[in-house]
Amino acid sequence: MHDGERVRFTAAGAEATKQMKPVHGRAAYYGEKCLGNPDGGAVVGQLIFEALSRYEAARE
C-alpha cells in the first residue's frame, strides 16, 4: 500500500463517520444531532496522514 492509498482510505473512513451515531466522548451527549458531521478524531487522523504523505513526497 502506498501513501496515496492510505490518504484515500483515511478520507473515506472520516467521511463514513458522518453516518455513525457517536457512543463515546463528548459527542455522545448529542447523539442523533451529530449525524451528518464527521467525527473530529477521524478528521484529525486524516489530516495527519495527509501531512505525513506530503512530507514524505517532499523528501523524495
C-alpha positions in Angstrom: 0.0 0.0 0.0 1.4 3.4 -0.9 0.8 6.8 0.6 -1.9 7.8 -1.9 -4.0 4.8 -0.9 -3.6 5.5 2.8 -4.7 9.0 2.3 -7.8 7.9 0.3 -8.7 5.2 2.9 -8.4 7.7 5.8 -10.5 10.2 3.9 -13.2 7.5 3.1 -13.1 6.5 6.8 -13.6 10.0 8.1 -16.4 10.5 5.6 -18.1 7.3 6.7 -18.3 8.6 10.3 -20.9 11.1 9.2 -23.4 8.3 9.3 -22.4 6.9 12.6 -24.1 7.8 15.9 -21.4 8.7 18.5 -21.4 6.5 21.6 -18.3 7.7 23.4 -16.8 11.0 24.4 -18.4 14.5 24.3 -20.2 13.9 21.0 -22.2 11.0 22.6 -24.2 13.6 24.6 -25.6 15.0 21.3 -26.4 11.6 19.8 -28.6 11.9 16.7 -27.7 15.6 16.4 -24.2 14.6 15.3 -25.3 12.6 12.3 -24.1 14.3 9.1 -21.0 15.6 10.7 -17.7 13.7 10.6 -16.0 12.6 13.8 -13.4 15.1 14.9 -10.8 12.4 15.7 -11.3 10.8 12.3 -10.7 14.1 10.6 -7.6 14.7 12.6 -6.3 11.3 11.7 -7.0 12.1 8.0 -5.1 15.4 8.3 -2.1 13.6 10.0 -1.9 11.0 7.2 -2.2 13.8 4.5 0.6 15.8 6.2 2.9 12.7 6.5 2.2 11.8 2.9 3.2 15.3 1.7 6.2 15.3 3.9 7.4 12.0 2.5 6.8 13.2 -1.1 8.8 16.3 -0.5 11.7 14.3 0.9 12.0 12.2 -2.3 
